């Protein structure tokens, strides 16, 4: 038996010639069960420098939190010199800053105290792409929301207040779902029990979808887009919804495969639809 004490398994990809190029073998797969015959050539690919999922989530959350504040306080070289360190006269701009900060502070708290991560890691190149996505969108939407020429939503206080209420509900719901998922027994990334609603009303969305945390996440950003009436926020919400739909459908399929008697009424992310 070969031993490599200085190698981390998560930093390498192992596959065989008959598998699609670049597709790694799963941790639970046994060599004798693979369609490789009596002999097989194994390929070990170094995935390069890795970081833990905790560090990934921290990097994805800290960046947008501080980047947004740079635009909110209108530091020099962002807008015109006469606008340096000035404040917007619109209350919705201040509310948007508080909501945006609340969202990413919540993510930081969940990363440190709530989420349970597997021992898996992520390549540094992938982390850089993830950070580029979150940090880039944060800068783009912050630029327009905090711009001196920003105009308030069409329907005024009614639009702002309704969207703010929906945003806060979705943020509470997302946090509640993460607390509920924290109590679910898992074997690595494989669930070992069906997630059910608790006495907390925010978890009742489990009656209809497998991934209510994604449903609440999309709802929060959609309400933020309505509150600010900003096109970059709409685009960020649309891209996020597309990606979370892929994750939700994959997780929904895993639930169906791994857990018998899984509720048939549930859909992946949108109740009774998707």
C-alpha positions in Angstrom: 0.0 0.0 0.0 1.4 3.3 -1.0 1.4 6.2 1.4 1.9 9.9 0.7 1.9 11.6 4.0 2.3 15.1 2.6 -0.5 14.8 0.0 -4.0 16.0 0.6 -6.6 13.8 -1.3 -8.7 16.9 -2.0 -5.9 18.4 -4.0 -5.8 15.6 -6.6 -8.1 14.2 -9.2 -8.1 10.4 -9.8 -9.6 8.9 -13.0 -9.3 6.0 -15.3 -9.0 6.0 -19.2 -12.6 4.9 -19.8 -14.1 7.7 -17.8 -14.7 11.1 -19.5 -11.6 13.2 -19.5 -11.2 15.2 -16.4 -14.0 13.5 -14.5 -12.9 12.4 -11.1 -13.8 9.1 -9.4 -16.1 9.6 -6.4 -14.9 8.9 -2.9 -17.4 6.0 -2.5 -16.5 4.2 -5.7 -14.7 0.9 -5.5 -12.1 0.0 -8.2 -13.4 -3.5 -8.7 -16.8 -2.2 -9.5 -15.5 0.1 -12.3 -15.7 -1.0 -16.0 -11.9 -1.3 -16.4 -11.3 -5.0 -16.7 -8.7 -6.9 -14.7 -6.0 -4.2 -15.2 -6.3 -0.4 -15.3 -4.1 2.6 -15.6 -4.9 5.3 -13.1 -4.2 9.0 -13.7 -3.5 11.3 -10.8 -3.9 15.0 -11.6 -2.6 17.7 -9.3 -5.3 20.3 -9.0 -2.9 23.0 -7.7 -3.2 25.1 -4.6 -6.4 24.6 -2.6 -8.4 26.5 0.0 -11.0 25.3 2.4 -14.7 26.0 1.8 -14.8 28.2 4.9 -12.1 30.5 3.4 -14.0 30.5 0.1 -17.2 31.7 1.8 -15.4 34.3 3.8 -13.6 35.7 0.7 -16.9 35.8 -1.2 -18.6 37.7 1.6 -16.0 40.1 2.9 -15.2 41.5 -0.5 -18.7 42.7 -1.4 -19.3 44.0 2.1 -16.4 46.5 1.9 -16.5 47.2 -1.8 -20.1 48.5 -1.5 -19.1 50.8 1.4 -16.4 52.4 -0.8 -19.1 53.6 -3.2 -21.6 54.5 -0.4 -19.1 56.9 1.2 -18.0 58.1 -2.3 -14.3 57.8 -1.8 -12.1 59.8 -4.2 -11.6 58.7 -7.9 -15.0 57.0 -8.0 -17.3 59.9 -9.0 -16.6 63.5 -9.8 -14.2 65.3 -7.4 -17.0 67.6 -6.1 -18.9 64.5 -5.0 -16.1 63.0 -2.9 -17.2 62.1 0.7 -20.7 63.4 0.0 -23.9 61.6 1.0 -27.0 60.9 -1.1 -30.1 62.8 -0.1 -32.3 59.7 -0.8 -33.4 57.5 2.1 -33.6 54.5 -0.2 -29.8 54.7 -0.8 -29.2 54.4 3.0 -31.7 51.6 3.2 -30.0 49.8 0.3 -26.6 50.1 2.1 -28.0 48.7 5.3 -29.7 45.8 3.5 -26.7 44.9 1.4 -24.4 45.0 4.5 -27.0 43.0 6.5 -27.0 40.3 3.8 -23.2 39.8 3.8 -22.8 40.1 7.5 -25.4 37.4 7.9 -23.4 35.2 5.4 -20.2 35.8 7.5 -22.0 34.8 10.7 -23.4 31.7 9.0 -20.0 30.7 7.7 -18.4 31.0 11.1 -21.1 29.6 13.4 -23.8 27.8 11.3 -22.6 26.1 8.2 -20.9 22.7 8.4 -18.5 22.2 5.6 -17.0 18.9 4.4 -13.3 18.4 4.3 -13.2 19.3 0.6 -11.3 22.2 -0.8 -11.5 24.3 -3.9 -8.7 25.3 -6.4 -7.4 28.8 -6.0 -8.2 29.6 -9.7 -11.9 28.7 -9.1 -12.0 30.8 -5.9 -10.6 33.8 -7.9 -13.4 33.4 -10.5 -16.0 33.2 -7.7 -14.6 36.3 -6.0 -14.5 38.1 -9.4 -18.2 37.3 -9.8 -19.3 38.5 -6.3 -16.9 41.4 -6.0 -17.5 42.6 -9.6 -21.3 42.6 -9.3 -21.0 44.3 -5.9 -19.0 47.1 -7.4 -21.3 47.4 -10.4 -24.5 47.7 -8.5 -23.0 49.9 -5.8 -21.7 52.3 -8.5 -25.2 53.0 -9.8 -27.2 52.9 -6.5 -24.8 55.4 -4.9 -24.3 57.5 -8.0 -25.1 61.3 -7.5 -27.5 61.1 -10.4 -29.4 58.1 -9.0 -33.2 58.5 -9.2 -35.6 57.0 -6.6 -38.1 54.2 -7.5 -41.1 55.0 -9.6 -43.8 54.3 -6.9 -41.9 56.0 -4.1 -42.3 54.9 -0.4 -44.9 52.2 -1.2 -42.5 50.4 -3.5 -39.6 50.8 -1.1 -41.4 49.7 2.0 -43.0 46.7 0.4 -39.7 45.6 -1.0 -37.9 46.2 2.3 -40.4 44.1 4.2 -40.1 41.3 1.6 -36.3 41.5 1.8 -36.2 41.2 5.6 -38.7 38.3 5.5 -36.5 36.4 3.0 -33.3 37.1 5.0 -35.0 35.7 8.1 -36.2 32.7 6.1 -32.8 32.0 4.6 -31.2 32.1 8.1 -33.9 29.9 9.6 -33.4 27.3 6.8 -29.6 27.3 7.4 -30.2 26.7 11.1 -32.6 23.8 10.3 -30.1 22.3 7.8 -27.4 22.5 10.4 -29.3 19.8 12.4 -29.6 17.4 9.4 -27.3 14.4 9.6 -25.1 14.0 6.5 -22.4 11.6 5.3 -20.1 14.1 3.6 -22.2 15.7 0.9 -24.8 12.9 1.1 -27.9 13.5 3.2 -28.8 10.8 5.7 -32.3 12.1 6.6 -35.1 14.1 5.0 -35.2 17.8 6.0 -38.6 18.6 7.4 -40.2 21.9 8.6 -39.9 22.8 12.2 -42.1 24.9 14.5 -40.4 28.0 12.9 -42.9 29.3 10.3 -40.0 30.3 8.0 -39.1 26.6 7.6 -42.6 25.7 6.3 -41.3 26.3 2.8 -39.8 22.8 3.1 -43.4 21.5 2.4 -43.0 22.7 -1.2 -39.3 22.8 -2.2 -36.1 20.9 -1.5 -33.9 24.0 -1.3 -35.9 26.8 0.4 -32.6 28.5 1.3 -32.1 29.2 -2.4 -35.8 30.3 -2.7 -35.3 32.8 0.0 -32.0 33.9 -1.4 -33.6 34.7 -4.8 -36.5 36.4 -3.1 -34.2 38.6 -1.1 -32.3 39.8 -4.2 -35.5 40.2 -6.2 -36.9 42.5 -3.5 -33.6 44.4 -3.3 -33.9 44.9 -7.1 -37.5 46.2 -6.7 -36.5 48.5 -3.8 -33.5 50.1 -5.7 -35.0 49.8 -9.2 -31.5 49.2 -10.5 -30.7 47.2 -13.6 -27.4 45.7 -12.4 -29.2 44.3 -9.4 -31.8 42.7 -11.7 -29.0 41.1 -13.8 -27.2 39.9 -10.6 -30.5 38.3 -9.4 -31.1 36.6 -12.8 -27.6 35.1 -13.0 -27.8 34.0 -9.3 -31.2 32.4 -9.9 -29.9 30.5 -12.9 -27.0 29.2 -10.9 -29.0 28.3 -7.8 -31.5 26.5 -10.0 -28.8 24.2 -11.2 -27.6 23.6 -7.6 -31.2 23.1 -6.4 -32.1 20.6 -9.1 -28.9 18.6 -8.4 -29.6 18.5 -4.7 -33.2 17.6 -5.3 -32.1 14.7 -7.5 -29.7 13.6 -4.7 -32.5 13.6 -2.2 -34.7 11.4 -4.5 -31.8 9.0 -5.1 -30.5 8.7 -1.5 -33.7 9.0 0.6 -36.7 6.7 0.2 -40.1 8.0 0.9 -38.9 11.5 0.0 -42.0 13.8 -0.4 -43.2 13.8 -4.0 -44.9 17.2 -3.7 -41.6 19.0 -3.4 -40.0 20.7 -6.3 -36.4 22.0 -6.4 -36.5 25.7 -5.9 -39.8 27.2 -7.1 -42.9 25.7 -5.4 -45.0 23.5 -7.7 -43.0 24.7 -10.8 -39.3 24.2 -10.9 
